Every structure is written in structure tokens, then in C-alpha cells.
Amino acid sequence: MGLFRRNAKDGAEDRTPDEATDAVDDLAVEPAPGDGATKRDGRGPWDSADQAGERPRVDLGALLVPGVEGMELRMEIDKATEVVSAVNVSLAGSSLQLQAYAAPRTEGIWDEIREEIAASVVQQGGSVDDLPGPFGRELLARMPVRTNEGRTGHRPVRFVGVDGPRWFVRGVITGRAAVEPEAASVLEDLLADVVVVRDADARAPRDLLPLQLPGRVIGGPQETVAEADELEFDPLTRGPEITETR
């Protein structure tokens, strides 16, 4: 489930050139670390300007993802655009999908996006609760699915969002971690140690921040640059995979 863009009724197509320019991130002055709509509370996800510790992380472009023993990492590629659109981490029967987006300098977008996701879930025949979580407000959705017996069941899905300085990270948790606290804690700790690298390009709010296939590991005693299948630090049991999404 993607993030939803504002449609024409919001005036996006009626803006003057100057107004359209104002809608894109103004990067003339770089914000100081911690500026913007950031939820810190002593834990990540971290901005690249933060002191996030020396834990080894796999460089995926906009996201530096910490390695956890036994996890599998899969990159999702949009078939239409051939752009890497998401990172999917699988671990012990649970999955965490990560995406990073551009956001305004002075305000967060999770509250608005959360409402849109909730409305979409209900429209698809599911139900959703807006609950407090370790990263602030989150959604616990029950998505309709067809069982092997042909009956209609429901699959629990957690939607987690974190607003940072000019970026927003969305996590989608499925599997055991969506309903079992013990299983959830492993993926929550991983998400809390992700580092977001916001590039210097002007981007409209909700534009995907660019991801890339894994090619190096950052942190630890020294930074290592290597091919994806030759990483010196490799916690991935099967290595990176690529899937196409429509």
C-alpha cells in the first residue's frame, strides 16, 4: 500500500510557477541537526547528522539498515519505473517493509498519511485501530484475505511512521510481529537503529528518497566497500534478493 498524493482538488494543478516552487523543499539553507518535525525521544530512526553509534549498517542509499543475525534482505523494484521502491527485511516469521520519503522542513506528514491509510483499509473491507506505539501513533489494520478453504479471513498489519528533518520513514510490519510483542521487539529495535540519508536535492513532499542495491557496509572498525555478495559483514542468510512490484 503506497502513500497517497494530493489530488487536483487540493489545488496542485492550479498553482502558479512561484507557488509550485514553494511546494518543493527549499534547500538554500541547510537545517541544523534536529531541525524539522522530528520524533527523537532518545531513539531512532536517526538522521545522518545524528550520532547513531558505530553499529555496522548496510548502505541502501537513503536508508542505512543495521544487520541482525538470520535476517533476509529483499529489495523491491517497481516494474513500471525500474526504481528500487522499498526495502523488505524478513526475520523469524515476521517482515518489515521500509520506505523513506521527502517531507516539509517545518512539519511532519505522518498524521495526514495515517488518516489516508486508515481510510484505504476500510475501503478495502478491512478494519483499523489508531493506537499508541513505541514510535508514536501507529495503525493496527486487519486486511481481508482469502483463505485456502475459500473463506474470507483477516491478516494483521502494523503501519508505523516516523517524521524526521525533511524526511519521513514508513514501516509496514506483517507476520508474528504484527500481533506478538516479543516478536515485534526485534523488528522495532532494528527500525529504531535505521539511519536516514536525506540527499541535497529539492524534492516535493512524499517523493520517494532514492534507494539502491546493497554495495557496502558502514560502521564498525572501518567502512567497507564491496560487491553485494562479498560483504565482509553479512548477516543475511540468503543474501539480497530482487522482486518486482506493480
C-alpha positions in Angstrom: 0.0 0.0 0.0 1.5 3.3 -1.1 1.4 6.8 0.1 -1.2 8.9 -1.4 -0.6 12.2 -3.3 -2.8 15.2 -3.0 -5.1 15.3 -5.9 -6.2 18.2 -8.1 -8.9 19.4 -5.7 -6.1 20.4 -3.4 -5.0 22.9 -5.9 -1.8 21.2 -7.0 -2.6 21.8 -10.7 -3.7 25.4 -10.2 -0.6 26.7 -8.7 1.4 29.5 -10.3 5.1 28.7 -11.1 6.2 30.5 -7.9 3.7 28.7 -5.8 4.8 25.3 -7.3 8.4 26.1 -6.4 7.4 26.9 -2.8 5.9 23.4 -2.6 9.3 21.8 -3.1 11.8 21.6 -0.3 13.8 24.9 -0.2 17.4 23.8 0.3 19.0 27.2 0.1 19.7 26.9 3.8 20.6 23.6 5.4 18.7 23.0 8.7 20.8 22.3 11.7 20.7 18.7 13.1 17.4 18.1 14.8 15.5 20.8 12.9 12.2 20.0 11.4 9.4 17.7 12.6 11.5 15.1 14.2 10.5 12.5 16.8 13.6 11.7 18.8 12.8 10.7 22.4 16.3 9.1 22.6 15.8 6.6 19.8 15.8 6.5 16.1 15.3 6.2 13.2 18.2 8.6 13.0 19.1 11.3 10.7 22.6 11.1 9.1 23.6 14.2 11.1 22.8 12.4 14.4 25.3 10.4 16.4 23.9 6.9 15.7 26.7 4.8 17.0 29.2 2.5 15.3 26.9 -0.4 14.6 27.5 -1.8 11.1 24.8 -0.9 8.7 24.1 -1.9 5.1 24.2 1.1 2.7 21.0 1.1 0.7 21.2 4.8 -0.3 18.6 6.8 1.6 18.5 4.1 4.3 21.3 2.6 6.3 19.9 -0.6 7.7 21.5 -2.4 10.7 22.2 -6.1 10.3 20.6 -8.7 12.5 21.8 -12.3 12.5 19.5 -14.5 10.5 17.6 -11.7 8.7 16.9 -11.8 4.9 17.0 -8.6 2.9 15.0 -8.1 -0.2 14.9 -5.0 -2.4 11.6 -4.3 -4.1 11.7 -2.8 -7.6 8.8 -1.0 -9.3 8.4 -2.8 -12.7 7.0 0.3 -14.4 9.8 2.7 -13.5 12.6 0.1 -12.6 13.2 2.1 -9.5 14.1 0.5 -6.2 10.9 1.4 -4.2 11.3 -0.4 -0.8 13.4 -2.5 1.5 11.9 -5.6 3.0 13.5 -7.3 6.0 12.4 -10.8 6.9 13.3 -12.3 10.3 11.9 -15.1 12.4 8.5 -15.3 10.7 8.0 -11.6 10.5 8.6 -8.9 7.9 9.3 -5.2 7.9 9.0 -3.1 4.8 10.8 0.2 4.9 10.4 3.3 2.6 11.7 6.8 3.0 10.1 9.9 1.6 10.8 13.6 1.4 8.9 15.8 3.8 8.5 19.5 4.5 11.1 21.2 6.6 8.8 22.5 9.3 6.0 20.0 9.7 5.5 16.2 9.8 3.3 14.3 7.4 2.5 11.1 9.4 -0.7 12.3 10.9 -2.1 13.1 7.4 -0.8 9.9 5.9 -2.1 7.8 8.8 -5.6 9.1 8.1 -5.3 8.2 4.4 -4.1 4.7 5.1 -6.9 4.1 7.6 -9.5 5.3 5.0 -8.0 3.0 2.4 -8.0 -0.1 4.6 -11.7 0.5 5.4 -12.5 1.0 1.8 -10.9 -2.4 1.0 -13.2 -4.1 3.6 -10.7 -4.2 6.5 -10.7 -2.5 9.9 -8.1 -0.4 11.6 -7.3 0.9 15.1 -5.2 4.0 15.7 -3.0 3.1 18.7 0.0 4.4 20.7 3.2 2.5 19.9 6.9 2.7 20.5 7.3 5.3 17.8 4.2 7.3 18.5 0.8 6.8 16.9 0.5 3.8 14.6 -2.2 1.8 12.9 -3.1 -1.8 13.5 -5.1 -3.0 10.5 -6.8 -6.2 9.7 -6.7 -6.7 6.0 -9.2 -9.1 4.3 -7.6 -12.1 2.7 -8.9 -15.3 1.0 -8.0 -18.5 2.9 -7.0 -21.8 1.3 -10.5 -23.0 2.0 -12.0 -20.2 0.1 -13.2 -18.3 3.1 -12.6 -14.7 3.9 -10.1 -14.1 6.7 -8.1 -11.2 8.0 -4.4 -10.5 8.1 -3.0 -8.2 10.8 -0.7 -5.4 9.5 1.0 -2.7 11.5 1.7 0.7 9.9 4.4 2.7 11.7 5.6 6.2 10.7 8.4 8.5 11.9 8.8 12.1 10.9 12.3 13.4 10.7 14.1 16.5 9.5 12.9 16.8 5.9 12.2 13.1 5.7 9.6 10.6 6.7 10.0 6.8 7.1 7.2 4.4 6.9 7.4 0.8 8.2 4.9 -1.9 7.5 5.1 -4.9 9.8 3.5 -8.2 9.0 3.6 -11.8 10.4 4.1 -12.6 14.0 5.5 -9.2 14.9 2.1 -7.6 14.0 0.5 -9.2 17.0 3.2 -10.7 19.3 5.1 -8.2 21.4 8.2 -10.5 21.8 8.5 -11.0 18.0 7.8 -7.3 17.4 10.6 -6.1 19.7 13.3 -7.4 17.3 12.0 -5.5 14.3 11.2 -2.4 16.4 14.8 -2.4 17.6 16.0 -2.7 14.0 13.8 0.2 12.9 15.0 2.3 15.8 18.6 1.9 14.6 18.0 2.8 10.9 19.8 5.9 9.6 18.1 8.1 7.0 20.3 9.8 4.5 18.4 12.8 3.0 20.1 13.9 -0.1 20.6 17.6 -1.1 18.1 17.5 -4.0 15.0 19.6 -3.9 12.1 17.2 -3.6 8.4 17.6 -3.3 6.8 16.2 -0.1 6.1 12.5 -0.4 8.6 11.9 -3.2 10.5 8.6 -2.6 14.0 9.1 -1.4 16.3 7.1 -3.7 17.3 3.6 -2.7 20.0 1.4 -4.2 21.1 -2.2 -4.2 23.4 -3.0 -1.3 27.0 -2.5 -2.0 28.9 -1.5 1.2 28.7 -1.7 4.9 29.2 1.4 7.1 30.3 1.3 10.7 32.4 -1.0 12.9 36.1 -0.7 12.9 36.2 0.6 9.3 34.0 1.3 6.4 34.0 -1.5 3.9 33.1 -1.1 0.2 32.3 -4.4 -1.6 30.0 -6.1 -4.0 26.7 -7.2 -2.6 27.7 -10.8 -2.5 31.1 -10.1 -1.0 30.2 -8.0 2.1 32.6 -8.5 4.9 29.7 -8.0 7.3 26.9 -10.2 6.0 24.1 -11.1 8.4 21.8 -12.1 5.6 21.3 -15.8 5.3 20.3 -15.8 1.6 21.8 -12.5 0.5 20.0 -9.7 -1.2 17.0 -10.5 -3.5 15.2 -8.5 -6.0 11.4 -8.6 -6.6 9.3 -6.6 -8.9 6.2 -4.8 -7.8 3.4 -3.5 -10.0 
